[in-house]
Amino acid sequence: MPLIAIAVAALAIGFEQLVQSKYGTMGIIAFVALSIGIRAKNTMIGGVGAVILVMLLAQSG
């Protein structure tokens, strides 16, 4: 069980670093808002984070 938790944490940190290197500070803010919204089951915060991420992805493509 602890091994799975460590692996998930490592993947989350890796994904966060990838987002920050590619999309900067707004990417991190969006990722944090999305993850907080999911954990708190707050659709407004999660939706704002998701919309920001989609806008950043659409802008780079």
N, C-alpha and C positions, 0 to 999 in steps of 0.2 A: 504493500500500500504506500509506504513512504517513497518508494522508487517511482511510482506513478505520479505522485504529487511533485516530485523533483523534476521529472520529465515534462510535465505540463507547465510548470513554472519556467523552465528553461525555454520551452517553445514560445511561451507568452513574451518573455523578455527578448528573445530573438526576433519575433514578429514586431515588437515595439521598436527595436533598433532599426529594423528594415523600413518601417513606416517613417521613422524620424529621419533617416538618411535620405529617403526619396522625397518625402513631402514636408519635411521641416516641422516647425512648431505647431502649425495648424493640424498636421496629421496626428501628432501626439495628443493634442487637445481633443480631437474627434475620437481617437481610439479610447482615451480615458472616459469621455462622456458616454460612448457606446458601452463600454464594459461596466461602468457604474450603473447605467440604465438597465442593463441586463441583470446585474446582481440585485439591484433594489426593486426590480420589476416595475420600473417607472418608464412608461412608454414615451413620455415627452423627452426626457433626457437621452434615452437610447435613440429615439428618432432624430433628434438634433445631431447626435454624433454620427449616425448613419448617413444623414443628408450631407453633412460636411465631408465625410469620406467619399461619398459618391461624387460630389462636386470636384474634389481634388483628383479623383480618378478620371473623371470626364475631361478635366482641364489638361491632363498630361497626355491623353490619347488622341 
